[in-house]
Amino acid sequence: MISSLRNLFGREPPVTGVLETKEPLELATAALLLELARSDFSESPEEVEAIRHLLERRFGLRDEALDSLIEDAQRRADTAVSLHEFTHRLNRELPEEDKLAIIEMLWRVSHADGRIDKHEEHLIRRVAGLLHVSDRDRVRLKLKVIVGD
């Protein structure tokens, strides 16, 4: 009976998420940046441009590939239930210097509109904790972005 129902309705679609996609590290990073941009309830044009610039520079993506990554990341961010969906694999697979680079990217997006909102700062603190980035490094990167390189 069950096999006939499976044949009738087909097999269950494979469960896919950020961890099973072709480029999960890039997708997870982009999704975190997009989540940050909307964490203060307003996505400024400066933040969107900063996201595009940072992803282009970090991953070497241009034009259609960059647009595709951002669209995919937006869809994943819209359906995500927690930040853990994005940070789990990043934390497991990235060396510390890459985790620090992601935190710096988050600060750069947050500061792109000239101010760091309390909601943005809170999200960065949560992501840093999930990536096991120390408070000292998180604050150091914040100051690096605010004061300048």
Secondary structure, 3 states (H helix, E strand, C coil): CHHHHHHHHCCCCCCCCCCCCCCHHHHHHHHHHHHHHHCCCCCCHHHHHHHHHHHHHHHCCCHHHHHHHHHHHHHHHHHCCCCHHHHHHHHHHCCHHHHHHHHHHHHHHHHCCCCCCHHHHHHHHHHHHHCCCCHHHHHHHHHHHHHCC
